[in-house]
Structures are given as structure tokens and as C-alpha cells.
Amino acid sequence: DSHRNHFPVVDEQTGEFQGMIHLDDIRPYLLDSLMYETVFLEQVMQTEVETVDIHEDLSEVLDRMDANGLFSMPVVSSSRFVGMISKATLLDKYRHELMVQTMH
């Protein structure tokens, strides 16, 4: 997805979530090919990242997003990265569910 500006870092062998890379953090290095072999993910990724457990209650996820000023969060299951959840997606699902409930 070309509109994303943050990307998960996952251990290739275990699938364990390691952190996030933000485009703004690597942008200075992207145009300088000499930096490709001197700057490593560990140096630019953020490791202190709020994550969501795959079984977490969605209302709690929304509350955590609001409390931390986040629009999306990585989703993990047993420390393994399984995807991203966005506030927009959650709100769309809630709206849809409300419409379904009011129609019945």
C-alpha cells in the first residue's frame, strides 16, 4: 500500500514483531545509496511500539488509540506480527454493525 508511512519489522525466521520503521526516519537515507550498507534497521526502527493482541476487545483498542493519539497499531498473536489495524477500519466496522442492528 503506497499510502502507508510506517512499516512493521518482523524477524524473518520466527515471525516475531520487532518494531516499526517510519518513512520519515529513513527518508534521509533513501536518496543516498552509500548509506544502504552503513545504516541498519536496528538503528532507525522504533522498538517501543504499542501493539494490539489479536484477541483484544475492539472497544479497548479504540480507547488505547485515542489515549495514545494513534491512527493504527500492529496486531500480534503470541508476539508474532499478524497485521495492522486502523482506527478508520474499526469505526467503519462499528458503523456497519450499528446499521445492521438497527435494521433488525
C-alpha positions as CSV (number, residue, x, y, z in Angstrom):
1,D,0.0,0.0,0.0
2,S,1.7,3.2,-1.2
3,H,-0.2,5.4,1.3
4,R,1.4,3.9,4.4
5,N,4.2,5.7,6.1
6,H,5.1,3.1,8.7
7,F,6.1,-0.5,8.2
8,P,6.5,-3.4,10.6
9,V,9.8,-5.0,11.2
10,V,9.5,-8.8,11.7
11,D,12.1,-11.4,12.5
12,E,12.4,-13.4,9.2
13,Q,12.8,-16.7,10.9
14,T,10.4,-16.5,13.9
15,G,7.8,-14.0,12.6
16,E,8.2,-12.2,15.9
17,F,7.3,-8.5,15.8
18,Q,10.5,-6.4,16.4
19,G,9.3,-2.8,15.9
20,M,8.2,-0.2,13.3
21,I,10.1,1.8,10.7
22,H,8.6,5.2,9.9
23,L,9.2,6.6,6.5
24,D,10.2,10.0,8.0
25,D,13.0,8.2,9.9
26,I,14.5,6.6,6.8
27,R,13.8,9.3,4.2
28,P,17.2,10.9,4.6
29,Y,18.9,7.6,3.8
30,L,16.7,6.7,0.8
31,L,18.3,9.1,-1.6
32,D,21.9,8.2,-0.6
33,S,22.9,4.8,-1.9
34,L,26.1,4.9,0.1
35,M,24.1,4.7,3.2
36,Y,22.4,1.5,2.2
37,E,25.2,-0.7,3.6
38,T,26.1,1.5,6.6
39,V,22.7,2.1,8.2
40,F,20.8,-0.9,9.6
41,L,17.2,-1.4,10.6
42,E,18.2,-1.7,14.3
43,Q,19.5,1.9,14.1
44,V,16.3,3.5,12.7
45,M,13.4,1.3,13.8
46,Q,11.3,2.1,16.8
47,T,11.1,-0.8,19.3
48,E,8.9,0.8,21.9
49,V,5.6,0.3,20.0
50,E,2.1,-0.1,21.3
51,T,0.7,-3.4,20.0
52,V,-2.7,-5.0,20.0
53,D,-3.3,-8.6,20.8
54,I,-5.4,-10.4,18.2
55,H,-7.9,-11.3,20.9
56,E,-8.2,-7.9,22.5
57,D,-11.6,-6.3,22.8
58,L,-12.1,-3.7,19.9
59,S,-13.5,-1.0,22.2
60,E,-10.3,-1.3,24.3
61,V,-8.3,-1.0,21.1
62,L,-10.1,2.2,20.2
63,D,-9.6,3.6,23.7
64,R,-5.9,2.9,23.5
65,M,-5.6,4.5,20.1
66,D,-7.4,7.6,21.4
67,A,-5.3,7.7,24.6
68,N,-2.0,7.5,22.6
69,G,-3.0,9.6,19.6
70,L,-2.6,6.6,17.2
71,F,-4.4,6.0,14.0
72,S,-3.2,2.5,13.5
73,M,-1.4,-0.3,15.5
74,P,0.3,-3.5,14.8
75,V,-1.6,-6.7,15.7
76,V,0.3,-9.6,17.3
77,S,-0.5,-13.1,18.3
78,S,2.0,-14.7,20.7
79,S,4.5,-12.0,19.8
80,R,4.1,-12.8,16.1
81,F,3.1,-10.0,13.7
82,V,-0.3,-10.8,12.1
83,G,-1.3,-7.4,10.6
84,M,-2.2,-3.8,11.2
85,I,-5.5,-2.4,12.5
86,S,-6.5,1.2,11.8
87,K,-9.0,3.4,13.6
88,A,-10.8,4.1,10.3
89,T,-11.3,0.4,9.8
90,L,-12.6,-0.1,13.3
91,L,-15.0,2.8,13.1
92,D,-16.3,1.6,9.7
93,K,-17.0,-1.9,11.2
94,Y,-18.8,-0.3,14.2
95,R,-20.9,1.9,11.9
96,H,-21.8,-1.2,9.8
97,E,-22.7,-3.2,12.8
98,L,-24.9,-0.4,14.2
99,M,-26.7,-0.2,10.8
100,V,-27.3,-4.0,10.8
101,Q,-28.6,-3.9,14.4
102,T,-31.0,-1.0,13.7
103,M,-32.4,-2.8,10.7
104,H,-33.4,-5.8,12.7
